[in-house]
Amino acid sequence: MSRHRPRVAVWKFSSCDGCQLTLLDCEDALLAVADRVELAYFLEAGADGGDDDGERGSSVFDLSLVEGSVSTPNDVERIRMVRRRSRRLVTIGACASSGGIQALRNFADVEEFLGIVYAQPQFISTLATSTGISDHVPVDFELRGCPVDKRQLLAVIAAFANGDPPPVRGHSVCIECKHAGTVCVAVAGDIACLGPMTHAGCGALCPTYHRGCYGCFGPAEDANVAAMGVELRRRGVEDLANITLFSDGTTVYECTSAEEVVDLLQGGQGVFGIAVSGAMRELTGAIADFPGERADGGESIAAPEDELASRRKHRDRKIG
């Protein structure tokens, strides 16, 4: 008598495919999982599902893994279809859980972006916001990370296949540092670190190499916001709403004013914004006009106007 293998589908929405690639990167471990479940639909792996299991089909899946955010009207309809056809739905990655990098549009004028980037924006169908899957349909479990951790991903698939609860706890990165015996970079090194506020799952990778955590797994479920506020105030921050955190992938920089943000960017250090405040919108034009400097000390030559700048000027003239 053959045993029933749970049917699994993997769906992509607005994303970079990084979390799907993490699943494929499991290699031999993925083969073991594939022996226990049926990967019925997974385009990235070449499983198109055929007529019944594909996007236009009607078959039901025991588990659907969803990567990416909802950013277009078509995404809204697709995620409702996925939910109807899924007994269990698990979001994988920051995009599916909270909107991802593309959620920066939520703090900007999307119509302005469309006019700058696309020559014929009237043909682009998009939403004003990028949101997580749970904003549109019920979600059974959210797996954090950018990308997700392969060990956690395999554990979650195995748990749902066996009918068990996912073995992923909601504690912070600080707990992982304690388990690994890693010295606290915030206490010992006075380094800005988001570990106390960040969901575990990365194995405390950055603190292990004496770097501050920069929050790529999103907020922890039991984050002590009040205590973090006290710590930030101890560091001289009075207005917590005005904090902007930047990272270059090595160090976390804490900025409490627009001037500090400008100084950081002028020095070529901060390249990844962790928290975007209203100050960033005010600085957008100023950052674009930073003077260029040659490394050899020679005379700087003004860069030729690019296509986007040309379109922007043309659009401004038409509006004016």
FENSUL-V678873 format. One record per residue. PSI is psi in radians with two decimals (* if undefined). OMEGA is omega in whole degrees, -180 to 180 (999 if undefined). Layout:
# FENSUL-V678873
psi: <PSI:PSI>
omega: <OMEGA:OMEGA>
This chain:
# FENSUL-V678873
psi: <2.12:2.44:2.65:2.25:2.16:2.42:2.21:2.42:2.54:2.15:2.47:2.33:-2.52:1.86:-3.13:0.01:0.04:-0.66:-0.61:-0.70:-0.54:-0.70:-0.78:-0.54:-0.11:-0.31:-1.98:-0.65:-0.59:-0.61:-0.66:-0.69:-0.72:-0.41:-0.37:-0.37:2.84:1.97:1.52:-0.58:2.01:1.52:-0.66:-0.48:0.09:0.10:1.68:-0.09:-0.26:-2.85:-0.62:-0.64:-0.16:-3.01:-0.55:0.11:-3.01:0.05:2.76:2.47:2.52:-0.59:2.26:2.24:2.18:2.16:2.44:2.83:2.97:1.94:-0.13:2.80:-0.61:-0.63:-0.68:-0.80:-0.69:-0.74:-0.52:-0.67:-0.76:-0.74:-0.72:-0.56:0.16:2.19:-0.66:2.41:2.16:2.22:2.44:2.12:2.89:-0.63:-0.83:-0.50:-0.67:0.06:-0.41:-2.95:-0.64:-0.22:-0.11:-0.42:-0.41:-0.29:0.26:3.09:1.80:-0.65:-0.65:-0.74:-0.78:-0.72:-0.51:-0.73:-0.70:2.39:-0.57:1.30:-0.29:-0.29:-0.01:2.18:1.97:2.87:2.81:-0.33:2.76:2.12:2.80:2.88:-0.64:-0.23:-0.16:-0.59:2.78:2.42:2.36:-0.50:2.50:2.13:2.05:2.98:2.71:1.45:-3.11:2.79:2.27:-0.60:-0.77:-0.69:-0.81:-0.67:-0.68:-0.75:-0.79:-0.69:-0.82:-0.58:-0.58:-0.05:0.37:2.78:2.56:2.30:0.83:2.06:2.76:0.37:3.10:3.01:-0.48:-0.68:-0.68:-0.65:-0.72:-0.76:-0.63:-0.13:0.43:2.29:2.38:2.07:-0.46:-0.71:-0.86:-0.56:-0.02:0.73:2.33:2.18:2.31:0.19:-0.76:-0.35:-0.13:2.42:2.39:2.88:-0.37:-0.14:0.39:0.81:-0.89:-0.85:-0.51:-0.57:0.49:0.71:2.59:2.46:2.39:0.45:0.51:-0.24:0.12:3.09:2.46:2.67:-0.53:0.57:2.29:1.49:-0.68:-0.76:-0.67:-0.64:-0.71:-0.73:-0.72:-0.66:-0.59:-0.53:0.07:0.19:2.07:-0.77:1.74:-0.43:-0.29:0.18:2.34:2.16:2.31:2.70:2.56:0.27:-0.15:-0.74:2.57:2.25:2.31:2.03:2.36:0.12:2.80:-0.61:-0.71:-0.64:-0.79:-0.79:-0.71:-0.81:-0.60:-0.57:-0.07:0.42:-1.08:2.09:-0.13:1.99:2.15:-0.75:2.23:2.09:-3.13:-0.42:-0.56:-0.63:-0.62:-0.47:-0.19:-0.85:-0.69:-0.68:-0.64:-0.36:0.25:2.40:2.52:2.60:2.40:2.49:-0.49:0.09:0.01:3.10:2.31:2.43:2.24:2.33:2.51:2.61:2.27:3.06:-0.70:-0.72:-0.68:-0.77:-0.70:-0.77:-0.72:-0.74:-0.74:-0.66:-0.67:-0.68:-0.74:*>
omega: <-179:179:180:175:180:-179:-175:175:177:-174:178:172:-177:-174:-180:-178:-175:-179:174:178:176:177:178:-178:178:173:-174:179:178:178:178:178:-179:178:-177:179:176:176:-172:-179:-179:-174:-178:180:178:179:-175:174:-178:-176:-173:-176:-178:-177:-178:180:-178:-178:-178:180:177:-179:174:173:-175:176:174:-179:176:-174:-179:176:178:177:-179:180:-178:-177:175:177:180:-179:180:-175:-175:174:175:-180:-179:175:180:176:-176:-178:-178:-177:-174:179:175:-180:-178:177:173:177:-178:-179:-176:179:-176:180:178:178:-179:-180:-179:-172:-172:180:180:-175:-179:180:-178:179:-178:176:179:-178:172:-173:179:-177:-177:175:-175:-180:176:-180:-178:179:177:177:-172:173:178:0:177:176:-174:180:178:-179:179:-180:180:179:-180:-179:180:178:-179:-178:-180:175:-180:-178:-179:-179:-177:-178:-174:178:179:180:178:176:179:-180:-177:-177:-179:178:-178:-178:180:-178:-175:-175:-178:-180:177:-174:179:-179:-179:-176:-168:179:179:177:-177:-175:-179:-175:-176:178:178:179:175:175:177:175:178:162:-175:178:177:-176:176:-178:-178:-178:179:-175:-179:-180:177:177:178:-180:180:178:176:180:175:-180:-179:-178:-175:-179:-177:180:172:-179:177:175:173:-178:179:-175:175:180:-178:-179:-179:178:178:-180:180:177:179:-180:-179:-179:177:179:178:-176:-176:-179:-178:-177:180:178:-176:-180:179:-180:-179:179:179:-175:-173:-179:-178:-179:-179:-176:179:179:178:179:177:-180:-178:178:-179:-177:179:178:-179:-179:178:-179:180:-175:-179:178:179:179:-178:179:-180:179:180:179:180:180:-179:999>
